[in-house]
Structure formats: structure tokens, C-alpha cells
Amino acid sequence: MARMTNFKSDHVYDLIIIGGGITGAGVARDAALRGLSTLLIEKGDFSSGVSSKSTRLIHGGLRYLANFEVDLVAESLRERSILRRLAPYLIRPIPISIPIYKQDAHGRAIVSVGIRLYDFLSREKDIPHYATYGRDRTLEYEPRLNPDGLTGSALFYDNQIILPERLVVENITSARDNGASVYNYVRAEQIQERDNGVVLMARDVFTGEVLTARTKVVVNAAGPWVDTVRRAGGIDSAPMIYPTKGIHLILPRLTERALFISSRDGRMFFIIPFGENSLVGTTDTKYADDLDNVHANREDVNYLLTESRRILPGTSLTKEAIYYTYAGIRPLAFAGRSESKISRKHRVVREGKTGSIITIAGGKYTTYRNMAKDTLDTVCTALGVRSSCVTNTTPFPGGLPVEYDEYMSAAVPELALRYQVSPESVSHLIGLYGARAEAVLEMAKDERPLGERISPESRDVYAQVLYSVREEEARTVSDIILRRMHLGITASRGLPQAERIAEVAGRELGWSKEETRHQVEEFQKEIQKGAAFQKP
């Protein structure tokens, strides 16, 4: 590979972060903005773990009110408001309907009280308020719903993030731009606490090179792999993570409005418009197998299909209709009798012989920024320094200079005219890169083929391939398609275009013909994981 991993061997970092999902990326950004010398390493690609396997919502967690976790909901809604203000190009409000049936555990009165409290706790007063509807009005809005036993519905608003991977990239880019060193494909192997600090030994996944770095503090933000990192640091106490698995199905469009559904066993799941398709999920089951080989199985898929058919009986909810699946592990920090009722709260713990290993466990995607803040406050205490968190007010690299709607109304026609592309293409790129979309358009202008649309399923262009390599740390075809671009969430996932994308990336990264072919093959293998439930 073209990149040379280069730790500062003669330097003692203030902190080294292990884990490049949303939590680790958020910790790195917070640390860099506080002026701390920071190194982040991730054993795979950034956001290649659970951060890219969510239901793709920035939400307050309405269902947590049923567990009486009002504080968690209030925290989530506060963070939802902050993130939407900082990244409106990635995060957009979405109306969600809760169909209510006679046999449901919670009737219309209870659901109405719940969404009223949810609305009261929300700080986003520009989002429309909740509403409740009777049976007939509900069927007018969503005629595909099963009418048998339907008593009405409730409507509330949350926020959708089509590409949560992009928010990880924004945090990683911000951390790097503010002085942090960030490396994907570097695996932590051993953590040694010493009287004068900590020594980290790691390995470059591609070259096999052994790397050593010194630091004052290690932050373990490895998500589901938290206990693996703890063992690497000599911590042999009881496991901290209680892993549960959640899966999602991508199918042809089922509804025009997002649905939040109560299943017969009391669990809740979503059916959400997802571009031209629908996203169905999630499950919540105990998991004790290989953390690096997680996929949906028949039981997972059958559960979601069966429950969805009960609500939408006239739709094509079959295994054959599924475009692909994805699955991830929740790194829960607490245990409980029922997986779906386990708290999503986080905890920050100082560990190790000298207290130099700080572990952040639990939490949820929406609250990552506050999790990072709590972690950095603990780091600063360990370092004996004072600093304040500014991640709630500091713009992301793609941050817009004015309000989203105002920016779009001015920038879309101006950029479309200047770069001779369609307004739809400009809107698409702004929705991925924010204000950085202009840099992608500039790259496309410099070389005519880079402005070509890659696939009829997406408005992505080949300039994004080059941009992801040059500016966003992408190192493989999978990194580019699945975690930097929109193409990776379409029905085909970019499989027909993988060879051409590999050629564009390979010229920039210096790949041989053999390496280019290998990259395509590895991408094909990763895509196959989405069909691991074995369609009959």
C-alpha cells in the first residue's frame, strides 16, 4: 500500500486512542480541539464496525421512556439537537408513525403520553410537534397498513442519517486537521504501563510492520472489542461489555412514511424509507460468537419478515426480495434479563495498574459527542490539565457558513452553473460533504472522466473515489464504496462498478494489476457477508 505508517518515535503523546468508530473518532476530535497531542489507531477502516451497522437514525430513543430512562432520553435529544445544528447536510428530520393495534402492549393513551413527554424534552422547536390519529386517518396516510385491529396511530419526528459513516469521517478529518495523527489498519497488540507512562505496541495490518509509541494515557474506545484491548493491557477482571446483535434488511420500498412497530414479543423495530428502498430493523439478541464475523442468520431474517408481514400484509416481504442485510454488535456496558431493555447509558472507567488506561463503554451513536466529552474530562484529570470541550460549537470540516436551507438555495444553482453539472448532482454532493462538496467538484473539473456519474443507482461521481483516497484516508475499494460514498448503500452496492473504481483508486495508490484485482475480490467477499443468511 502507498501510505507509510509513521508514529513519532521520539514523542510522548498525551493520549493514544484505540478504536476508530464514532466514539473513538469523537474522542480524537475533542482531544485535538483541546490542544492535546493525540494518536488514534483503528485495526480496520474507520467506521467499519458497529458505527456503520446502525438503524441510521440520530434519535432520542423514544422507547427508552418505557424503561423510565428519562435522563438518557433527555441526553439523547440534547445531542440530537447539537448534531443536527453542526451537520444539517448529513442529518435531516424524518416523520415516524407508530401504528397502534388492539393487541399491542401500549395503547393509544399510553403512546400519546410517551410522545408528549418526548416532545417536551426535545430542544428542536423547529421540528413539527407530535400528533395522534384515529383509524381512518391513519389508513389515509399509510393505506398499506393491516386494518385488522388497528385503532389509530401516533406521529413524532426524529432525525435520519443516511450515511452515518460520513459523520465518522467528519470527526476523523476534523481531528487530523487540528493536529491529531490518525491511522486505520493499525492493530493494537500490547499495552505496557510503566512508571513514566505507557508503551503501545501495534502492527500495520498491510505491511506487518511492528510499531511502537509512547503515551501518558491510553483511551480504549474499541466498542465491541473493548475487552480484547483490556486484555492487551493486562486487565484480567470481569468483562465490561455485554454484546448484543442487531440486524437490518434492505428491501424494495415498502412504505412512504417511516414506521415504528411493536412486535408480538414486545420489542420495537423500524421500517424506514431508505433512498429508493426500505430499511427494516433492528433485532436485539445476545451474542457470544466471533466479533469479526457477524452476519444475519435465518432466524434473524425470519423474525423481521414475519413481524413486518403482520403489519404490511400486501407487500413483497420475502427472502427473495431482500437486496442485502447487515449486522452489528452493540457494545452495551450493562447486563439485564431482556436484551431490549438493557440500558444504553455509557460509563467511563480508569483502569490498569497506574490508572493510565481509560475505557469508554456502552452508549449509543447519537450520544457519541457527550461520551467523548466525558472521556476527555477524565483524560484531563489523569493528565492534571484543565481544558474545556468545544465540540458542541466548533463546525465540522463540511460545516456550512449559513443555515442549511439558505445555503442550499444559493449554493446549488451557483455551483451547478460554475461546474456545468446538474443541480441534483450538486445537492447530492452537499448531502455527503457539506461545504467540502466544492472541493470534489473542483477535482471533477480538472479531469473530465472524474465528473462522470458512476451508476444509475446513485449520483456519485468518480471524483469522489480520488477525494476519498487523497483527503479521507481510504485505503481499499471497500473503504471507498462502503464507507465514503452513497453507492455502497444502493441495491447493487456498487458491485458492477467495482473494477472501474479500483482502477481509478489504483492509479492514485500505486496498485499493480494484481493488487487491483485483489482489491476487487476482497470487496466482493465483503459484499457476500450481506447474503450470509443463505437465501433458499
Buried (B, 14 or more C-beta within 10 A) or exposed (E): BEBEBEBEEEEEBBBBBBBBBBBBBBBBBBBBBBEBBBBBBBBBBBBBBBBBBBBBBBBBBBBBBBBEBEEBBBBBBBBBBBBBBBBBBBBBBBBBBBBBBEEBEBEBEEBBEBBBBBBEBBBBEEBEEBBBBEBEEBBEBBEBBBEEEBBBBBBBBBBBBBBBBBBBBBBBBBBBEBEBBBBBBBBBEBBBBEEEBBBBBBBBBEEEEEBEBBBBBBBBBBBBBBBBBBEBBBBEEEEBBBBBBBBBBBBBEBBEBBBBBBBEEEBBBBBBBBBEBBBBBBBBBEBEEEBEEBBBBEEBBEBBBEBBBBBBEEBEBEBEEBBBBBBBBBBBBBEEEEBBBBBBBBBBBBBBEBBBBBBBBBBBBBBBBBBBBBBBBBBBEBBEEEBEBEBBEBBBBBBBEEEBEEBBEEBBEEBBEEBEBEEEBBBBBBBBBBBBBBBBBEBBBEEEEBBEBBBEBBBBBBBBBBBBBEBBBBBBBBBBBBBBBBBBBBBBBBBEBBBBBBBBBBEBBEBEEEBBBBBBEBBEEBBEBBBBBEEE
